[in-house]
Amino acid sequence: MRGGVSPRTVRVRAGCPPGVPPTTLDRMRLSLRRRPHRLPLVGLLLAACLGALAPATGAVAAPAGSDPVRELARSARPLTDLRPLDRMIGSAKVVGIGEATHSSAEFFEAKHRIFEHLVESRGFTTFALEASWSTGLLVDEWVRTGRGDIRAIMRDEFQESYRLWNTEEYLDLFLRMREHNRLHPGHRVRFMGNDLGYAGPNLFDAVTSYVARVHPELLPSFRELYRDSRPTGEVEAWMKGYTERPRAERQRMAGDVNRALALLEGQAPGKGPGAREAHLWAVQHARAIAQVGNEYAHDLTTPEGIAAAMLYRDRVMAENTAWWQRRTGDRMVLSAHNGHVGYASPKPDHYPRTQGAFLRDVLGRDYVSVGTSFGRGSFNAHDTEAPGEPIRAFTVAPLGPDSSTHTLDRVASAPFYLDMRRTTPAARDWLAVPRPVRQVGTAYPWPGEVASMPLSTTYDLLIHFPRVSAARLR
């Protein structure tokens, strides 16, 4: 997320979009190079979205004389036909699909099409997004019941870096999910946010209302422990203010919300049908509140503190996803930046471990990672070279002939996907060599936006788009 010292340093975000000012963790990194100031938390969370990946050890070059374009084409499948995807993902319970930019229409639309396909053909039921847990609860209620105003929810919740989610493409997804549930009440789809950038008032209300019903004698304690952490006002203003508090105050707030979590965990469930389930969800909501406090309690003024915060964030996103999957039994599509869904760390000194690596530890073969790449085109991002860092569209040209995308662009003129675990030996050798690809987070331009990475050891599957266009911001 972000923090704040100067307009550029202020606003650090937790991950690739929790919902704090425009500066991302990458921004925090840049701030450190300029001067050792206190960093904004928002940029912190977003930092995981950028940076160069460490080269794979033991990478083997493709055999001399082999044509990687021809070898890759043997395994490539057009994105217009998703039927082969069923075999590729097999019985996986969570499919993480990345995005090489945080706001290109083609990435969003492809994820949404894949989700719809998997709902219809493989029984998937949850779409998870790199958004706050409390935001996910609001969207999920609308998707399930139609209560509320989805446009207002998106406007109010997707602020700052999360602003990149407030698009016509995501509105279309939510409308389609709602219509599906109206037509198929026996096979409802759901939405969840697995991130820790912000804990909204609805989350605090969910915990305190449960306590009031089941453990009313503890309600005064919860109100006191949550007093300073329960947000007021707009999301953006609250997150900015949070990161600007002295660290000692943030640590005290984290202590309070963790005591509330421990207090609730120590209580027995109520009595009657559904009591145990209600208790488990209340504890998870309290845990999500504590996760936000813990993230902001990190030292955001040093590279070591930022690395610790990023490590905590990716681990928590994986834990929240796994918790939801096990609690609901749903098969899930997880949407996040490439830097979160893959297995390799974008930059070990800043991002010690990715969400994808944690999910593979927990789920094993039940997790499949899908990376994305693109040759040229447009995306929305915060302009790091303009006052106030406004969001605007950027257009980039293709990378050079040494890049992965230069070769991938020649495989097909239209978007395609391939299972890198089941390619020809020559294609596997080519995919294992680190080569430049573009990885754009919430801010642009940014050092490290071109990452050298071995595709086949970072993801299981790859989707390539020769050209992308900026998403339609609302």
C-alpha positions as CSV (number, residue, x, y, z in Angstrom):
1,M,0.0,0.0,0.0
2,R,1.4,3.3,0.6
3,G,2.7,5.6,3.1
4,G,3.5,9.1,3.1
5,V,6.3,11.6,3.4
6,S,6.1,13.6,0.2
7,P,3.4,13.5,-2.5
8,R,5.5,10.9,-4.2
9,T,6.4,8.9,-1.2
10,V,3.1,9.3,0.5
11,R,0.5,6.7,-0.4
12,V,2.0,3.3,-0.4
13,R,-0.2,0.4,-1.3
14,A,-0.4,-3.1,-0.1
15,G,0.1,-5.2,-3.0
16,C,-1.2,-4.9,-6.5
17,P,-4.3,-3.1,-5.4
18,P,-5.5,-3.0,-2.0
19,G,-6.8,0.5,-2.2
20,V,-4.5,3.2,-1.1
21,P,-3.0,6.1,-2.9
22,P,-1.3,5.8,-6.2
23,T,2.2,5.0,-4.9
24,T,2.9,1.3,-4.9
25,L,5.5,-0.7,-3.1
26,D,7.6,-0.2,-6.1
27,R,7.2,3.5,-5.4
28,M,8.3,2.8,-1.9
29,R,11.3,1.2,-3.2
30,L,12.1,4.2,-5.4
31,S,11.6,6.5,-2.3
32,L,14.2,4.5,-0.5
33,R,16.7,5.0,-3.2
34,R,16.1,8.7,-3.1
35,R,16.1,9.1,0.7
36,P,15.5,6.9,3.7
37,H,12.1,8.3,4.6
38,R,9.1,6.6,6.2
39,L,7.2,4.8,3.4
40,P,3.6,4.7,2.6
41,L,1.9,1.3,3.1
42,V,-0.2,1.3,0.0
43,G,2.8,1.2,-2.3
44,L,4.1,-1.5,-0.1
45,L,1.4,-3.9,-1.1
46,L,1.5,-3.0,-4.7
47,A,5.2,-3.5,-5.0
48,A,4.8,-7.2,-5.5
49,C,3.4,-6.4,-8.8
50,L,6.7,-5.3,-10.3
51,G,10.4,-6.1,-10.3
52,A,12.7,-8.4,-12.2
53,L,12.5,-12.1,-11.5
54,A,15.6,-13.9,-10.6
55,P,17.0,-16.1,-13.4
56,A,16.2,-19.8,-13.1
57,T,19.2,-21.9,-12.2
58,G,20.2,-24.5,-14.6
59,A,18.2,-23.1,-17.5
60,V,19.0,-24.9,-20.8
61,A,19.0,-23.1,-24.1
62,A,17.0,-24.6,-26.9
63,P,18.9,-26.9,-29.2
64,A,20.8,-25.2,-31.9
65,G,18.8,-25.0,-35.1
66,S,15.4,-25.5,-33.5
67,D,12.8,-23.0,-34.3
68,P,11.0,-21.9,-31.0
69,V,8.1,-20.4,-32.9
70,R,7.4,-23.7,-34.7
71,E,7.9,-25.7,-31.4
72,L,5.6,-23.4,-29.4
73,A,2.9,-23.5,-32.2
74,R,2.6,-27.2,-31.8
75,S,1.2,-26.8,-28.2
76,A,-0.6,-23.4,-28.7
77,R,-4.4,-23.3,-28.6
78,P,-6.5,-20.3,-29.7
79,L,-8.1,-18.5,-26.9
80,T,-11.4,-18.7,-28.8
81,D,-11.6,-22.4,-27.9
82,L,-11.5,-23.1,-24.2
83,R,-12.3,-26.8,-24.3
84,P,-8.6,-27.9,-24.1
85,L,-8.3,-25.9,-20.9
86,D,-10.4,-28.4,-19.0
87,R,-7.8,-31.0,-19.5
88,M,-5.0,-28.6,-18.7
89,I,-6.4,-27.6,-15.3
90,G,-7.6,-31.2,-14.5
91,S,-9.0,-31.5,-11.0
92,A,-7.4,-28.3,-9.6
93,K,-9.5,-26.5,-7.0
94,V,-7.9,-23.1,-7.5
95,V,-6.7,-21.7,-10.8
96,G,-4.7,-18.4,-10.4
97,I,-4.8,-16.3,-13.6
98,G,-2.4,-13.4,-13.7
99,E,-2.2,-10.1,-15.6
100,A,0.9,-8.5,-17.0
101,T,-0.7,-5.0,-16.5
102,H,-3.3,-4.1,-13.9
103,S,-5.7,-2.5,-16.3
104,S,-5.9,-3.9,-19.8
105,A,-9.3,-5.0,-21.1
106,E,-8.1,-8.2,-22.7
107,F,-6.7,-9.6,-19.5
108,F,-9.9,-8.8,-17.6
109,E,-12.2,-10.2,-20.4
110,A,-10.2,-13.4,-20.8
111,K,-10.3,-14.1,-17.0
112,H,-14.0,-13.5,-17.0
113,R,-14.6,-15.7,-20.0
114,I,-12.5,-18.5,-18.5
115,F,-14.4,-18.2,-15.3
116,E,-17.7,-18.5,-17.1
117,H,-16.4,-21.5,-19.0
118,L,-15.2,-23.2,-15.9
119,V,-18.5,-22.5,-14.1
120,E,-20.4,-24.2,-16.9
121,S,-18.0,-27.1,-17.7
122,R,-16.1,-27.8,-14.5
123,G,-18.4,-26.7,-11.7
124,F,-16.4,-23.7,-10.5
125,T,-18.3,-21.3,-8.3
126,T,-16.1,-18.6,-6.8
127,F,-14.2,-15.7,-8.5
128,A,-11.6,-14.3,-6.2
129,L,-9.9,-11.0,-6.7
130,E,-6.8,-9.2,-5.4
131,A,-9.2,-6.9,-3.4
132,S,-9.9,-6.4,0.3
133,W,-11.8,-9.1,2.2
134,S,-14.4,-6.5,3.3
135,T,-14.9,-5.4,-0.3
136,G,-15.4,-9.0,-1.4
137,L,-18.2,-9.4,1.2
138,L,-20.1,-6.5,-0.3
139,V,-19.8,-7.6,-3.9
140,D,-20.6,-11.2,-2.9
141,E,-23.8,-10.2,-1.2
142,W,-24.9,-8.3,-4.3
143,V,-24.0,-11.1,-6.6
144,R,-25.9,-13.6,-4.5
145,T,-29.0,-11.5,-3.5
146,G,-29.1,-8.4,-5.6
147,R,-29.3,-6.2,-2.5
148,G,-27.6,-2.9,-2.8
149,D,-26.2,-1.0,-5.8
150,I,-23.2,-2.7,-7.5
151,R,-22.1,0.5,-9.2
152,A,-22.1,2.4,-5.9
153,I,-20.2,-0.5,-4.3
154,M,-17.5,-0.4,-7.0
155,R,-17.3,3.4,-6.8
156,D,-16.9,3.5,-3.1
157,E,-14.7,0.5,-2.6
158,F,-12.4,0.5,-5.6
159,Q,-10.6,3.7,-4.8
160,E,-6.9,4.8,-5.2
161,S,-4.9,1.9,-6.6
162,Y,-8.0,-0.3,-6.4
163,R,-9.5,2.3,-8.8
164,L,-8.1,0.2,-11.6
165,W,-10.8,-2.4,-10.8
166,N,-13.6,0.1,-11.3
167,T,-14.1,-0.7,-15.0
168,E,-16.8,-1.6,-17.4
169,E,-15.2,-5.0,-17.7
170,Y,-15.6,-5.8,-14.0
171,L,-19.1,-4.3,-13.9
172,D,-20.0,-6.6,-16.8
173,L,-18.6,-9.6,-14.9
174,F,-20.6,-8.8,-11.8
175,L,-23.8,-8.3,-13.8
176,R,-23.2,-11.7,-15.5
177,M,-22.7,-13.3,-12.2
178,R,-25.9,-11.8,-10.8
179,E,-27.8,-12.9,-13.8
180,H,-26.4,-16.4,-13.6
181,N,-27.5,-16.7,-9.9
182,R,-31.0,-15.5,-10.9
183,L,-31.3,-18.1,-13.5
184,H,-29.5,-20.9,-11.6
185,P,-30.4,-20.7,-8.0
186,G,-29.2,-24.3,-7.5
187,H,-25.7,-23.5,-8.8
188,R,-24.9,-20.0,-7.5
189,V,-21.5,-18.3,-8.1
190,R,-19.8,-16.2,-5.5
191,F,-17.1,-13.5,-5.2
192,M,-14.4,-13.0,-2.7
193,G,-11.6,-10.6,-2.0
194,N,-8.4,-12.2,-0.5
195,D,-6.3,-9.1,0.1
196,L,-5.5,-7.1,3.3
197,G,-5.3,-3.5,2.1
198,Y,-8.4,-2.2,3.9
199,A,-10.9,-3.5,6.5
200,G,-14.3,-1.7,5.9
201,P,-17.0,-0.9,8.5
202,N,-19.0,-3.8,7.3
203,L,-16.3,-6.2,8.5
204,F,-16.3,-4.7,12.0
205,D,-20.1,-4.7,12.0
206,A,-20.1,-8.4,11.1
207,V,-17.9,-9.3,14.1
208,T,-19.6,-7.1,16.6
209,S,-23.1,-8.1,15.6
210,Y,-22.1,-11.7,16.0
211,V,-20.6,-11.0,19.5
212,A,-23.7,-9.1,20.5
213,R,-25.9,-12.1,19.6
214,V,-23.7,-14.9,21.0
215,H,-21.4,-13.3,23.6
216,P,-23.1,-10.0,24.6
217,E,-20.9,-9.8,27.7
218,L,-17.9,-9.3,25.5
219,L,-19.3,-6.5,23.3
220,P,-17.8,-3.6,25.4
221,S,-14.4,-5.1,25.0
222,F,-14.7,-5.5,21.3
223,R,-16.0,-2.0,20.9
224,E,-13.0,-0.7,22.8
225,L,-10.4,-2.9,20.9
226,Y,-11.9,-1.9,17.6
227,R,-12.4,1.8,18.4
228,D,-9.3,3.2,16.6
229,S,-9.2,0.7,13.8
230,R,-12.8,1.0,12.6
231,P,-12.7,3.3,9.6
232,T,-14.7,6.4,9.0
233,G,-15.1,8.4,5.8
234,E,-13.9,7.4,2.4
235,V,-11.6,4.5,1.7
236,E,-8.9,6.6,0.2
237,A,-8.7,9.2,3.0
238,W,-8.7,6.5,5.7
239,M,-5.9,4.5,4.1
240,K,-3.8,7.6,3.6
241,G,-4.4,8.6,7.2
242,Y,-3.6,5.1,8.5
243,T,-0.2,5.0,6.8
244,E,0.7,8.4,8.1
245,R,0.3,7.5,11.7
246,P,3.5,6.9,13.7
247,R,4.6,3.3,13.7
248,A,4.2,3.0,17.5
249,E,0.5,3.9,17.1
250,R,0.0,1.5,14.2
251,Q,1.6,-1.3,16.3
252,R,-0.7,-0.5,19.2
253,M,-3.7,-0.7,16.9
254,A,-2.4,-4.0,15.6
255,G,-2.2,-5.2,19.2
256,D,-5.8,-4.3,19.8
257,V,-7.2,-6.0,16.8
258,N,-5.1,-9.1,17.5
259,R,-6.4,-9.2,21.1
260,A,-10.0,-9.1,19.7
261,L,-9.2,-12.0,17.4
262,A,-7.7,-14.1,20.2
263,L,-10.7,-13.3,22.4
264,L,-13.2,-14.5,19.8
265,E,-11.1,-17.6,18.9
266,G,-11.2,-18.6,22.6
267,Q,-15.0,-18.6,22.8
268,A,-17.1,-21.6,22.2
269,P,-19.7,-21.5,19.3
270,G,-23.3,-20.7,20.2
271,K,-25.9,-23.4,20.3
272,G,-28.3,-24.5,17.6
273,P,-28.2,-25.2,13.9
274,G,-25.5,-23.4,12.1
275,A,-23.8,-22.1,15.3
276,R,-20.4,-23.6,14.5
277,E,-20.4,-22.3,10.9
278,A,-21.4,-18.8,12.2
279,H,-18.5,-18.9,14.7
280,L,-16.0,-19.9,12.0
281,W,-17.0,-17.1,9.7
282,A,-17.0,-14.5,12.6
283,V,-13.5,-15.6,13.5
284,Q,-12.3,-15.3,9.9
285,H,-13.8,-11.8,9.7
286,A,-11.9,-10.9,12.9
287,R,-8.8,-12.4,11.4
288,A,-9.1,-10.3,8.3
289,I,-9.3,-7.2,10.5
290,A,-6.2,-8.3,12.3
291,Q,-4.4,-9.0,9.0
292,V,-4.8,-5.3,8.0
293,G,-3.5,-4.2,11.4
294,N,-0.5,-6.5,11.1
295,E,0.4,-5.3,7.6
296,Y,0.4,-1.6,8.5
297,A,2.4,-2.3,11.7
298,H,5.5,-3.2,9.7
299,D,8.4,-0.8,9.5
300,L,7.8,0.9,6.1
301,T,11.0,2.9,6.2
302,T,13.5,0.2,5.4
303,P,14.0,-2.4,2.6
304,E,13.9,-5.1,5.3
305,G,10.6,-3.8,6.7
306,I,9.0,-3.6,3.3
307,A,10.2,-7.1,2.4
308,A,8.7,-8.4,5.6
309,A,5.4,-6.7,4.8
310,M,5.3,-8.1,1.3
311,L,6.1,-11.6,2.5
312,Y,3.3,-11.3,5.1
313,R,0.8,-10.0,2.5
314,D,1.4,-12.8,-0.1
315,R,1.2,-15.4,2.6
316,V,-2.1,-14.0,3.9
317,M,-3.6,-13.8,0.5
318,A,-2.8,-17.5,0.0
319,E,-4.2,-18.3,3.4
320,N,-7.4,-16.4,2.8
321,T,-7.9,-18.1,-0.5
322,A,-7.3,-21.6,0.9
323,W,-9.6,-20.9,3.9
324,W,-12.4,-19.9,1.6
325,Q,-11.9,-22.9,-0.7
326,R,-11.9,-25.3,2.2
327,R,-14.8,-23.7,4.0
328,T,-17.1,-23.5,1.0
329,G,-15.8,-26.4,-1.0
330,D,-15.8,-24.2,-4.1
331,R,-13.5,-24.5,-7.1
332,M,-12.1,-21.1,-7.7
333,V,-10.6,-18.7,-10.2
334,L,-8.1,-16.4,-8.5
335,S,-7.4,-13.1,-10.3
336,A,-4.2,-11.2,-9.4
337,H,-1.1,-9.7,-11.0
338,N,1.4,-12.1,-12.5
339,G,3.7,-11.3,-9.6
340,H,1.3,-12.9,-7.2
341,V,-0.1,-15.9,-9.0
342,G,3.3,-17.3,-10.2
343,Y,5.8,-19.5,-8.3
344,A,8.9,-17.4,-8.7
345,S,9.6,-14.3,-6.6
346,P,9.8,-11.2,-8.8
347,K,12.7,-10.0,-6.7
348,P,13.6,-12.0,-3.6
349,D,15.1,-9.1,-1.7
350,H,11.8,-7.2,-2.0
351,Y,9.3,-10.0,-2.5
352,P,10.7,-13.0,-0.6
353,R,7.8,-15.3,-1.7
354,T,4.7,-15.2,-3.8
355,Q,1.1,-16.1,-3.2
356,G,1.4,-18.7,-5.9
357,A,4.3,-20.4,-4.1
358,F,2.3,-20.4,-0.8
359,L,-0.7,-21.8,-2.5
360,R,1.3,-24.6,-4.1
361,D,2.6,-25.5,-0.6
362,V,-0.9,-25.7,0.8
363,L,-2.8,-27.1,-2.2
364,G,-0.2,-29.0,-4.2
365,R,-1.5,-30.1,-7.5
366,D,-4.9,-28.5,-6.6
367,Y,-3.4,-25.2,-7.5
368,V,-2.6,-24.2,-11.2
369,S,-0.9,-21.0,-12.1
370,V,-1.6,-19.2,-15.4
371,G,0.6,-16.3,-16.4
372,T,-0.1,-13.7,-19.1
373,S,2.1,-11.7,-21.5
374,F,1.6,-9.2,-24.3
375,G,3.5,-7.8,-27.2
376,R,2.3,-4.3,-27.4
377,G,-0.7,-2.1,-26.5
378,S,-2.2,0.0,-23.8
379,F,-3.1,0.0,-20.1
380,N,-4.2,2.3,-17.3
381,A,-1.8,3.2,-14.5
382,H,-0.9,6.0,-12.2
383,D,1.4,8.5,-14.0
384,T,4.6,8.7,-11.8
385,E,5.8,11.6,-13.8
386,A,2.8,13.9,-13.3
387,P,1.7,15.9,-10.3
388,G,-0.7,14.0,-8.2
389,E,0.0,10.8,-10.1
390,P,-3.3,10.7,-12.0
391,I,-4.5,7.5,-13.7
392,R,-4.2,7.7,-17.5
393,A,-3.7,5.3,-20.4
394,F,-0.2,4.5,-21.6
395,T,0.8,2.8,-24.8
396,V,4.0,0.8,-25.2
397,A,5.8,-0.7,-28.3
398,P,7.0,-4.3,-28.5
399,L,10.2,-5.3,-26.7
400,G,13.3,-6.2,-28.6
401,P,14.2,-9.5,-30.3
402,D,15.9,-10.8,-27.1
403,S,12.5,-10.8,-25.3
404,S,10.1,-13.7,-24.8
405,T,7.3,-11.6,-26.3
406,H,9.1,-11.1,-29.5
407,T,9.0,-14.8,-30.2
408,L,5.5,-15.3,-28.7
409,D,4.1,-12.6,-31.0
410,R,5.2,-14.8,-34.0
411,V,3.5,-17.9,-32.8
412,A,0.0,-16.7,-33.8
413,S,-1.6,-13.4,-34.8
414,A,-4.4,-13.8,-32.3
415,P,-4.3,-14.6,-28.5
416,F,-3.4,-18.2,-27.6
417,Y,-2.6,-20.3,-24.6
418,L,-0.5,-23.3,-23.9
419,D,0.3,-25.7,-21.1
420,M,4.0,-25.3,-20.5
421,R,4.2,-28.6,-18.6
422,R,3.2,-30.5,-21.8
423,T,5.1,-28.9,-24.7
424,T,7.7,-30.4,-26.9
425,P,11.2,-30.9,-25.4
426,A,12.6,-28.1,-27.5
427,A,9.8,-25.7,-26.5
428,R,10.3,-26.6,-22.9
429,D,14.0,-25.7,-23.2
430,W,13.2,-22.4,-24.8
431,L,10.6,-21.5,-22.1
432,A,13.0,-22.4,-19.3
433,V,15.5,-19.6,-20.3
434,P,15.0,-16.2,-18.6
435,R,14.0,-13.6,-21.2
436,P,12.5,-10.1,-20.8
437,V,8.7,-9.7,-20.6
438,R,6.7,-6.6,-19.4
439,Q,5.2,-6.6,-15.9
440,V,3.3,-3.4,-15.2
441,G,1.8,-2.7,-11.8
442,T,-0.4,0.2,-10.7
443,A,2.2,2.9,-11.6
444,Y,4.1,3.7,-14.8
445,P,6.8,4.3,-15.7
446,W,8.6,2.3,-13.0
447,P,12.0,0.7,-12.7
448,G,11.8,-3.0,-13.2
449,E,8.7,-2.9,-15.4
450,V,10.6,-5.2,-17.9
451,A,11.3,-8.4,-16.0
452,S,13.7,-11.2,-17.1
453,M,12.0,-14.4,-16.2
454,P,11.9,-18.1,-17.1
455,L,8.2,-18.6,-18.1
456,S,8.0,-22.4,-17.6
457,T,9.2,-22.4,-14.0
458,T,7.1,-19.3,-13.0
459,Y,3.7,-20.6,-14.3
460,D,2.1,-23.8,-15.4
461,L,0.1,-22.3,-18.3
462,L,0.7,-19.1,-20.3
463,I,-1.8,-16.9,-22.2
464,H,-0.2,-14.5,-24.7
465,F,-1.9,-11.5,-26.3
466,P,-0.1,-9.9,-29.3
467,R,-1.9,-6.7,-28.5
468,V,-3.9,-5.3,-25.6
469,S,-5.9,-2.1,-25.0
470,A,-6.6,0.0,-21.9
471,A,-9.6,-1.1,-19.8
472,R,-12.6,1.2,-19.7
473,L,-12.5,3.0,-16.5
474,R,-15.9,4.0,-15.0
